[in-house]
Structure formats: structure tokens, C-alpha cells
Amino acid sequence: MTLGRKTPLQRNTPLVAKTSLRRTTGLQQKAGRESLSARSVPLRRSSIAKSAPKRMSEPRDPGPSPEVVEAAVERDRYSCVRCGYGIGPGERGRRWSLHHRKRRSQGGEHTPQNLILLCGGSDADGCHQYVHGHPEESRAAGWLLKAKWEPLAVPILIPLEDRRVWLGADGLYRDVA
């Protein structure tokens, strides 16, 4: 048995707004009448809503200094640490890149002990993509670090020479004893 109450889905009459916002001038309100042009122009949202404050963009990270780049590239003998691919000048970002062992988002810095030379750029195939695609293997080799690890405390594997080395703050290798 129904009580005659209609649910919203059974409404017979359309919903009608009880107020309408119209733009009028102060003189028209005092006179109690509106011109045709004033009645036909509804209020714009942009005049009511305040604009959102613009975000100040953070300064772009300039990356490692030229001295740090040169120290890391010379230490790695102008070749990929993982596969030995030789690099040429002017190919940075396409054929080779400096890889941050401890990611910058985790507090990694632009220091020689945190940077290694890998073939491939950030958008190309190569060892750089391999290191990020195989994190367990890369962490075991020291090419990728967890946030709590320090670059000076984790040696890296150089597969072609079959040896592990420490990366010094001075940009040189030191053999693991």
C-alpha cells in the first residue's frame, strides 16, 4: 500500500529555480525598473568567483656542475659502467647520461660518488633504462640505492672488469679489499 507520496523519480512537475540572478545598476534598482538589456544579461561566474592564486614555480635544478660531470666521466673512462659502451662528446642525454645512484627525490645529490655513467638517455633504450627496470639486480650491483643508503657506503660492480669499487668523493675508484 502506498501513501500517495511520490518519490523524486515520479515527480510530475519540473523543478524551477525560485530566484534568478540578473545584473542591474544601482539607478535601475532605485527606480524600481530594469531596462531590457539589463534583464537579459545574467551574472557571469567570472565576476563572482575569485581567481585562484598563481603558483610560483620552483627554480629548475641546473644539475651537476661541469667539474662534477667531468670528474665522473673521466673516472668512468668515457664508457658505460655496466656494459662498457664508449661515449663521445656532445651526446649526453641521447646516447649516454649521468645516473644518480640515490635518486634526487630521495635526497641524492650531484656528487661524484652518487653519479655513474650509463649508456642511453632518460627516454631511450640502454643501460640507464635497464637499471631502472631491474631494481633488485641494480641494487645488488650498487647502481641503484635505497633512500636510506649513502653513496659512499655502497660499492659498485664493474662487470667488464669483474671487480667492485668504492666511488670516492674525489671522483676516483678505490678497490674493495
C-alpha positions in Angstrom: 0.0 0.0 0.0 1.4 3.4 -1.0 0.6 6.6 0.9 0.4 8.7 -2.1 3.8 10.1 -1.6 5.8 10.5 -4.8 9.5 9.7 -5.0 11.8 12.0 -6.8 11.7 9.7 -9.8 7.9 10.1 -10.1 7.8 13.9 -10.0 5.2 15.3 -12.4 6.3 18.9 -12.3 9.7 20.2 -13.3 12.0 21.8 -10.7 12.0 25.6 -11.2 14.6 28.0 -9.7 12.8 30.3 -7.3 15.3 33.1 -7.8 17.1 34.4 -10.8 20.2 36.5 -10.7 20.1 39.4 -13.0 22.6 42.2 -13.5 21.1 45.6 -12.7 22.6 49.0 -12.0 22.1 51.0 -8.8 20.0 53.6 -10.7 17.7 50.9 -12.1 17.2 49.3 -8.6 16.3 52.7 -7.2 13.8 53.4 -9.9 12.3 50.0 -9.4 12.5 49.1 -13.1 15.1 47.4 -15.3 15.9 48.0 -18.9 15.5 45.2 -21.4 19.3 44.9 -21.8 19.8 44.6 -18.1 17.2 41.9 -17.7 18.6 39.7 -20.5 22.1 39.6 -19.2 22.7 37.1 -16.4 25.6 37.4 -14.0 28.8 35.9 -15.1 30.6 33.4 -12.9 34.0 35.1 -13.5 32.7 38.3 -11.9 31.6 36.4 -8.8 34.4 33.8 -8.3 37.8 34.9 -7.4 40.7 33.7 -9.5 43.0 31.1 -7.9 46.4 32.4 -6.9 49.1 31.6 -9.4 51.7 29.1 -8.2 55.2 30.2 -8.0 57.2 27.6 -9.9 60.3 26.3 -8.1 63.6 27.2 -9.7 64.7 24.5 -12.1 67.6 22.3 -10.9 70.6 23.1 -13.0 72.1 19.6 -12.5 75.7 18.8 -11.6 78.4 21.4 -12.2 80.7 20.9 -15.2 83.5 20.0 -12.9 81.5 17.2 -11.3 80.4 15.9 -14.7 84.0 15.9 -15.9 85.2 14.1 -12.8 82.5 11.3 -13.1 83.1 10.9 -16.9 86.9 10.7 -16.5 86.6 8.3 -13.6 84.4 6.0 -15.7 86.8 6.3 -18.6 84.2 7.7 -21.0 82.3 4.4 -21.1 79.2 2.9 -19.6 79.8 1.4 -16.2 77.5 -1.6 -16.9 78.3 -2.6 -20.5 81.4 -0.6 -21.5 79.8 1.3 -24.4 82.1 4.2 -25.3 80.7 7.7 -25.4 81.5 10.7 -27.4 81.3 14.4 -26.6 78.0 16.2 -27.2 75.9 13.0 -27.0 74.7 13.5 -23.4 71.0 12.8 -22.9 70.7 10.7 -26.1 73.5 8.1 -26.1 74.7 8.5 -22.5 73.6 10.0 -19.2 74.8 10.5 -15.7 72.7 8.3 -13.5 72.0 9.3 -9.9 72.5 6.1 -7.8 70.5 7.6 -5.0 67.6 9.4 -6.7 67.2 13.1 -6.3 63.7 12.7 -5.0 65.2 10.6 -2.1 67.8 13.2 -1.2 70.5 12.2 -3.7 72.9 14.9 -4.6 75.0 15.9 -7.6 78.3 14.5 -6.3 80.8 12.2 -8.0 80.1 9.3 -5.6 76.4 9.5 -6.4 76.8 9.7 -10.2 77.8 6.9 -12.7 78.0 7.0 -16.4 75.4 4.8 -18.2 74.6 4.4 -21.9 71.1 5.5 -23.0 69.2 8.6 -22.1 66.2 9.0 -20.0 63.9 8.4 -23.0 66.0 5.8 -24.9 66.9 2.2 -24.6 70.2 1.3 -22.9 71.7 0.6 -19.6 70.0 3.6 -17.9 66.6 2.1 -18.7 67.9 -1.4 -17.7 69.0 -0.2 -14.2 65.6 1.4 -13.5 63.8 -1.6 -15.0 65.6 -4.2 -12.8 65.9 -2.6 -9.4 66.8 -5.7 -7.4 69.8 -6.6 -9.7 70.8 -2.9 -9.8 70.8 -2.5 -6.0 72.9 -5.7 -5.7 75.4 -4.2 -8.1 75.3 -0.8 -6.4 74.0 1.1 -9.4 70.7 2.0 -7.7 70.4 2.8 -4.0 67.6 2.9 -1.5 66.7 6.2 0.2 68.4 5.2 3.5 71.7 4.1 1.8 74.6 6.5 1.4 76.6 6.5 -1.9 80.0 6.5 -0.1 79.0 3.3 1.8 77.9 1.2 -1.1 80.5 -0.1 -3.7 79.5 -0.6 -7.3 80.2 -3.6 -9.6 82.1 -3.0 -12.9 81.1 -6.2 -14.8 83.6 -5.9 -17.6 86.5 -5.8 -15.2 84.8 -8.2 -12.8 85.5 -6.1 -9.8 83.8 -4.0 -7.1 85.0 -0.5 -6.4 84.2 2.3 -4.0 83.4 5.7 -5.5 85.3 8.4 -3.7 84.2 11.9 -3.0 87.2 13.0 -5.0 85.9 11.3 -8.2 88.3 8.3 -8.1 87.8 4.5 -7.8 89.1 2.6 -4.8 89.2 -1.2 -4.9 87.2 -3.2 -2.4 89.6 -5.3 -0.3 
